[in-house]
C-alpha cells in the first residue's frame, strides 16, 4: 500500500503533488493546510486524513482534529503537526506519543526520516510556499505487513 505524506501546504497545492501521489491509496496531511480547498483537491487523489496546524484558522480547526490515528496495513499511524512540542524531533515525538508504529509530522518544514526505538518518524517537509531556503517536498510511505519504507520527493 502506498500512502502520500504531505504537510505545510499553507494554502498552496503544487501540481507536482498530483504526479508524486499518483497511485497512492491514502493521504496523510500533517497540518498547516491553509484552506479547506486543499483537502478537497487531495481527496480527488485518495482518501485524506488530516490534522490542523498552528497557522490554520478556525474554519479548519473546527473540522479537523489536532491529532489523528489511522490504521493502515495493520500499522498504527499517528498524524500530528508537531507545534505542540515547540521544535519537534523524532525522539521527542516518539516519547510524547508512545504505542505507534509510525508518526507523521510537519511544522519544521524540514524533510526527515528517523527510526526511534522501532518507530518510524517522518516529516515529509513543506509542500507549499518555499521557506527557510528549503525545497518543497512530500513523501510516499510504502507499507506491507512486514515492512515500511519512505521515499522523500522534491517538488
C-alpha positions in Angstrom: 0.0 0.0 0.0 1.3 3.5 -0.9 0.5 6.4 1.3 1.1 10.0 0.4 2.6 12.2 3.2 2.2 15.9 3.0 2.5 18.9 5.3 2.7 22.7 5.5 0.8 23.4 2.2 -0.2 26.8 3.6 -2.9 27.2 1.0 -0.8 26.2 -2.0 -1.0 22.8 -3.7 1.6 22.4 -6.3 0.7 20.5 -9.5 3.7 18.2 -8.9 1.9 16.7 -5.9 -0.6 15.0 -8.2 2.3 13.4 -10.0 4.1 12.3 -6.9 0.9 10.9 -5.3 -0.3 9.0 -8.5 -1.4 5.6 -7.3 -1.4 6.3 -3.6 -4.3 4.7 -1.7 -4.4 7.2 1.2 -3.0 10.6 2.0 -1.9 11.9 5.4 -1.7 15.7 5.8 0.3 16.8 8.9 -1.2 20.3 9.3 -0.8 23.9 8.3 -3.2 23.1 5.5 -4.2 26.7 4.8 -7.6 26.4 3.2 -10.3 23.6 3.1 -9.9 23.6 -0.7 -6.5 21.9 -0.4 -8.2 18.9 1.2 -10.9 18.8 -1.4 -8.2 18.7 -4.1 -6.2 16.0 -2.3 -9.4 13.9 -1.9 -9.6 13.8 -5.7 -6.5 11.6 -5.5 -7.3 9.4 -2.5 -9.0 9.5 1.0 -7.3 12.0 3.2 -6.6 12.0 7.0 -5.6 15.5 8.1 -4.9 17.5 11.2 -4.8 21.2 11.9 -1.5 23.1 12.4 -0.6 26.2 14.3 -1.3 28.5 11.4 -4.7 27.0 10.4 -7.7 29.2 11.2 -11.0 28.4 12.9 -12.5 27.0 9.7 -10.0 24.1 9.6 -9.7 23.7 13.4 -13.5 23.2 13.6 -13.3 20.4 11.0 -10.0 18.7 11.8 -8.6 17.1 14.9 -5.3 18.2 16.5 -4.0 14.6 16.2 -5.3 11.7 14.2 -4.8 8.0 14.5 -5.2 5.7 11.5 -4.5 2.0 11.0 -3.2 1.1 7.5 -1.8 -2.4 6.6 -2.1 -3.3 10.3 0.1 -0.5 11.4 -0.9 2.2 13.9 0.0 5.6 12.5 -0.3 9.0 14.3 -0.6 12.2 12.3 0.3 15.4 14.3 1.6 18.8 13.2 4.2 18.9 15.9 3.8 22.5 17.1 2.7 21.0 20.4 6.3 20.3 21.2 7.8 23.6 20.0 10.6 22.3 17.8 9.6 18.7 17.3 12.2 15.9 16.9 11.8 12.2 16.3 12.8 11.2 19.8 10.5 13.9 21.4 7.6 12.8 19.3 8.2 9.1 20.0 8.3 9.8 23.7 5.2 12.1 23.7 3.1 9.6 21.6 4.0 6.0 22.5 2.4 3.0 21.1 2.5 3.8 17.4 4.4 2.1 14.5 4.7 5.4 12.6 4.4 9.1 13.4 3.9 11.6 10.6 4.5 15.3 11.5 5.3 18.7 10.0 5.9 22.2 11.4 9.7 22.4 10.8 9.4 22.4 7.0 12.5 20.1 7.0 12.1 16.6 5.5 13.3 13.9 7.8 13.1 10.2 8.2 14.1 8.7 11.6 13.8 5.3 13.3 13.4 5.9 17.0 13.1 2.8 19.2 11.4 0.8 16.5 9.1 3.7 15.5 9.3 5.3 12.0 9.1 9.1 12.4 8.6 11.0 9.2 8.4 14.7 8.3 7.7 15.0 4.6 8.9 18.6 4.6 6.8 21.5 3.4 4.8 21.2 0.2 3.6 24.8 0.0 5.5 28.1 -0.4 9.3 27.8 -0.2 10.6 29.0 3.2 13.9 28.8 5.0 15.8 28.2 1.8 14.4 24.6 1.6 13.0 22.9 -1.5 9.3 22.0 -1.3 8.8 18.2 -0.7 6.4 15.4 0.0 6.9 11.7 0.8 5.4 8.4 -0.1 5.2 5.7 2.6 5.1 2.1 1.2 3.5 -0.3 3.7 3.3 -4.0 3.7 2.5 -6.4 6.5 6.3 -6.8 7.2 8.0 -3.6 6.1 7.6 0.2 5.8 9.7 2.3 3.5 9.7 6.1 2.9 10.7 8.0 -0.3 11.2 11.7 0.1 10.4 13.6 -3.1 11.3 17.1 -4.0 8.7 19.2 -5.9 
